[in-house]
Structures are given as C-alpha cells and as structure tokens.
Amino acid sequence: MRTCTAVLSLLAMTNPATQSVTPDTPVSSQQAHGFLLPIVGGAAVAHLLNDMIQAMLPAIFPLLKTSFKLSFGEIGIIALVYQVVASLLQPWIGLYTDKHPKPYLLPFGMVMTLIGIALLASAGSYPMLLLAAGTIGVGSATFHPEASRIARLASGGRFGTAQSTFQVGGNSGSAIGPLLAAAIIIPHGQGAVAWFMVVAVAAILLLFRLTHWVRHHGSAKAKSLSGKHHAGLDRAGVIRAVIVICILMFAKFVYIASFTNYFTFYLMERFHLGVQHSQMFLFMFLAAVAAGTFAGGPVGDRIGRKAVIWISFLGVAPFALILPQANLWWTAVLAIVIGLVMSSAFAALVVYAQEAVPGRVGMVSGLMFGLMFGIGGIGAAGLGKLADSYGIVQVYGVLAFLPLLGLATAFLPATHRRQA
C-alpha cells in the first residue's frame, strides 16, 4: 500500500490537467508517420539484454537454494531486495530526469548491473547475495524510465506500438535468461554467472549509441510529439485511476511473480521434473509473455487501452482457474495461454498512465515499472513464506483467483486526445 500511496502523491502533485474527459479514442492515421524503427528497435534490444540479466537471478534460485541451504522465505527475500530497490528508485529517477535530462545515465546505470553480476558470481555468503541483488536492482532502476522515454520519442505518435515493442524486448530477454542460466550456470556452478558480464558490456555499448541519438534529436522529437498528447485527467481522476491501476498491477504482477520465481519449484514438486527440464517450461511461459506483450500495444492503438485491459484480465481468468488441476501436458498449454493473454495489458497500462499525466513521461514510466518491480518483489517474498507454510502446490490453487481483480477496470476514467 505504501507504493500505491507514493504513486498517488506524485501523480496528483505533478499533473497540470484540469479538463473534463471523454472516452479514449484510437490513434489517428496521421500519427502513424515518423515511427523510427532503428531507435525503437535499439531500445528494445537494450531492454532484451537488460532483462536477460535480470531473469538470470531467479533462474538460478534452485542452484542458490542448494548451495547456500536457503529456505523458500530466504529466496523470496533475495527477490524482494532486488525488486524493491528497483521499485523505489525508478519513479524518483524518472521525475528528476523529466526536469533535468541526464542522457548518459542509461549506460552508466548498466555499469551498476555489470558490478552486480561480478558480485553475484563471487558471493560466498547470504549477505553478499543480497548486496549483489540490490546492485543489479540499481542498474534496472536507471534503465527503465530513460529507455522507455527513448522509445516514446521515436514512436511518431504510435505510443502503444512503441511501448509494446520496447516491452517485448524485455520479455524476450526474460524468456532467454532462464535458458542461458540452464545451459551455462546450472551445469558449471555459481562462478559461471560471470559470463553474463559480456551481455552487460554489449548493453553498455548499445546504450551509448542510443544516448548519442537522444542528445542530437531528442528535443526536436519531443516538440513534434507535443500535439499528440492527451489532455490528461484532473486531480480526482488521477487519484481514481491510480487506485485502479494499483489493483490491476497487484493482480497481474503477483500472479506473474508466481511463475517467474516459483514455477520451476511447482513443476519439480508436482510433476517431479528436474531443474533443467522445468526451466524449459518456464521458457515457454516467458516466451508467451513476450508475444502477448508485443500484441497488446498495436491493438491498444487501434481499439483503445481499456479494451485491451479488459481482455487481458478477464480473458485469462478461466485458464488460471483450470491450471492447478491440469496434468503436465495441459499445464504447459495453459501456461502459454496465460502468458499470451495476461501480458497484453502492460503496454496498455503504461500508455494509459502516460496519457493521464501528459508531460511526465519519465516519472510515469518509472512509477509503472517501479510498481511492477515493487509488487513483484513483495509478491515473491510473500509467496515464499506461504510456500514454506502450506506448500507451493497449494499456493498456486489460491493464486488462480487473482485475475478476477481485473473487474476493477470498470472504474478506470477515460482520457481524450488534445487537439493539435
């Protein structure tokens, strides 16, 4: 609740809009011009590299659990440290850089990720694991607000498409990370984590190129997009929107956290799979998340953000309820369907929030990604405690009802586009 309270305060204080609102409308055809695929694609590739590293950490939880003799609760604390550090820093970094642009923050933030990987590869104690997780969290906090801003600048007005392209890069990295962890780290041990430093160095070089483009073209692109902003919501509308977004983000990312952090344990306990075999199932889920994320943005540009959010939550509910009763084959099928459908909402939620508070792209992006990490981290820690007490299989049975919270979408206020 503290995270949501902070969101309410920041958004209400910084939103200048006082206009009345009418239903949101899809993007007009004239806004389709000027989409810079090399820049949006570059941001997406950087997101892939960044999130590949982030996904490596939960992917090696089984290895760390055995090596350091950790409980599920202690595993959850590692996830919590990483995600809460990222959650708390992101909105403040976004707010600061909205007012004081710092283009080189992107590559230098990735340097922190590089340091975190080195610490994780050499950690010999549980406190060192926590320090490594926190350092990687700092790198993630500096990446998401600024990289999301670059994707929006290069969107040519196709905000949903740009956001989903950017986000699908991250989801693809999240899917590939566990595969690389299974192939490189699980067979060779903790020290093999150091190979991911190569990924971080590649990301640093790419981010320097994107930063060069922002320094030379960012201001002109921002001015050209100014006529495509929405008018935003008044203070009461912002507060109402944030409450609903908090509910939706809670439902989405606690449920997603159950997969990213504990799906392998669920498969190992329920179906007696090995670590590497269970990682393949996790990859299928995360690949489906990537595909669903990519679809959500363009569809939202055409039919509106709220329609995508409705489909995402209520469409996944029946599959989530069936999953705990399914056999191994159907578990794989349902995990793919759940990943495809539920992931489509995030790009729509991010763009909706940016439209509700125009002119605060960095802050809003930081808040949304911060909520994602914070809720995911708290969810991971809480789920770990529940799994220690009741067993991971029973926990999945209760989580099946979370997508029904998507009914809160009915209370989202609508936004309308400012006339250029």
C-alpha positions, 0 to 999 in steps of 0.5 A, spaced: 500 500 500 505 504 501 507 504 493 500 505 491 500 511 496 507 514 493 504 513 486 498 517 488 502 523 491 506 524 485 501 523 480 496 528 483 502 533 485 505 533 478 499 533 473 497 540 470 490 537 467 484 540 469 479 538 463 473 534 463 474 527 459 471 523 454 472 516 452 479 514 449 479 514 442 484 510 437 490 513 434 489 517 428 492 515 421 496 521 421 500 519 427 502 513 424 508 517 420 515 518 423 515 511 427 523 510 427 524 503 427 532 503 428 531 507 435 525 503 437 528 497 435 535 499 439 531 500 445 528 494 445 534 490 444 537 494 450 531 492 454 532 484 451 539 484 454 537 488 460 532 483 462 536 477 460 540 479 466 535 480 470 531 473 469 538 470 470 537 471 478 531 467 479 533 462 474 538 460 478 534 460 485 534 452 485 542 452 484 542 458 490 537 454 494 542 448 494 548 451 495 547 456 500 541 451 504 536 457 503 529 456 505 523 458 500 522 465 505 530 466 504 529 466 496 523 470 496 527 475 500 533 475 495 527 477 490 524 482 494 531 486 495 532 486 488 525 488 486 524 493 491 530 497 490 528 497 483 521 499 485 523 505 489 528 508 485 525 508 478 519 513 479 524 518 483 529 517 477 524 518 472 521 525 475 528 528 476 530 526 469 523 529 466 526 536 469 533 535 468 535 530 462 541 526 464 542 522 457 548 518 459 545 515 465 542 509 461 549 506 460 552 508 466 546 505 470 548 498 466 555 499 469 551 498 476 548 491 473 555 489 470 558 490 478 552 486 480 553 480 476 561 480 478 558 480 485 553 475 484 558 470 481 563 471 487 558 471 493 560 466 498 555 468 503 547 470 504 549 477 505 553 478 499 547 475 495 543 480 497 548 486 496 549 483 489 541 483 488 540 490 490 546 492 485 543 489 479 536 492 482 540 499 481 542 498 474 534 496 472 532 502 476 536 507 471 534 503 465 527 503 465 524 510 465 530 513 460 529 507 455 522 507 455 522 515 454 527 513 448 522 509 445 516 514 446 520 519 442 521 515 436 514 512 436 511 518 431 505 518 435 504 510 435 505 510 443 502 503 444 506 500 438 512 503 441 511 501 448 509 494 446 515 493 442 520 496 447 516 491 452 517 485 448 524 486 448 524 485 455 520 479 455 524 476 450 530 477 454 526 474 460 524 468 456 532 467 454 535 468 461 532 462 464 535 458 458 542 461 458 542 460 466 540 452 464 545 451 459 551 455 462 550 456 470 546 450 472 551 445 469 558 449 471 556 452 478 555 459 481 562 462 478 559 461 471 554 467 472 560 471 470 559 470 463 553 474 463 558 480 464 559 480 456 551 481 455 552 487 460 558 490 456 554 489 449 548 493 453 553 498 455 555 499 448 548 499 445 546 504 450 551 509 448 549 509 441 542 510 443 544 516 448 548 519 442 541 519 438 537 522 444 542 528 445 542 530 437 534 529 436 531 528 442 528 535 443 526 536 436 522 529 437 519 531 443 516 538 440 513 534 434 510 529 439 507 535 443 500 535 439 499 528 440 498 528 447 492 527 451 489 532 455 490 528 461 485 527 467 484 532 473 486 531 480 480 526 482 481 522 476 488 521 477 487 519 484 481 514 481 485 511 476 491 510 480 487 506 485 485 502 479 491 501 476 494 499 483 489 493 483 490 491 476 498 491 477 497 487 484 493 482 480 497 481 474 504 482 477 503 477 483 500 472 479 506 473 474 511 473 480 508 466 481 511 463 475 517 467 474 520 465 481 516 459 483 514 455 477 520 451 476 519 449 484 511 447 482 513 443 476 519 439 480 514 438 486 508 436 482 510 433 476 517 431 479 521 434 473 528 436 474 531 443 474 533 443 467 527 440 464 522 445 468 526 451 466 524 449 459 517 450 461 518 456 464 521 458 457 515 457 454 511 461 459 516 467 458 516 466 451 508 467 451 509 473 455 513 476 450 508 475 444 502 477 448 506 483 450 508 485 443 500 484 441 497 488 446 500 495 444 498 495 436 491 493 438 491 498 444 492 503 438 487 501 434 481 499 439 483 503 445 487 501 452 481 499 456 479 494 451 485 491 451 485 491 459 479 488 459 481 482 455 487 481 458 484 480 465 478 477 464 480 473 458 485 469 462 481 468 468 478 461 466 485 458 464 488 460 471 482 457 474 483 450 470 491 450 471 492 447 478 488 441 476 491 440 469 496 434 468 503 436 465 501 436 458 495 441 459 499 445 464 504 447 459 498 449 454 495 453 459 501 456 461 502 459 454 495 461 454 496 465 460 502 468 458 499 470 451 493 473 454 495 476 461 501 480 458 497 484 453 495 489 458 502 492 460 503 496 454 496 498 455 497 500 462 503 504 461 500 508 455 494 509 459 498 512 465 502 516 460 496 519 457 493 521 464 499 525 466 501 528 459 508 531 460 511 526 465 513 521 461 519 519 465 516 519 472 510 515 469 514 510 466 518 509 472 512 509 477 509 503 472 515 499 472 517 501 479 510 498 481 511 492 477 518 491 480 515 493 487 509 488 487 513 483 484 518 483 489 513 483 495 509 478 491 515 473 491 517 474 498 510 473 500 509 467 496 515 464 499 513 464 506 506 461 504 510 456 500 514 454 506 507 454 510 502 450 506 506 448 500 507 451 493 502 446 490 497 449 494 499 456 493 498 456 486 490 453 487 489 460 491 493 464 486 488 462 480 483 467 483 487 473 482 485 475 475 478 476 477 481 483 480 481 485 473 473 487 474 476 493 477 477 496 470 470 498 470 472 504 474 478 506 470 476 514 467 477 515 460 482 520 457 481 524 450 486 526 445 488 534 445 487 537 439 493 539 435 
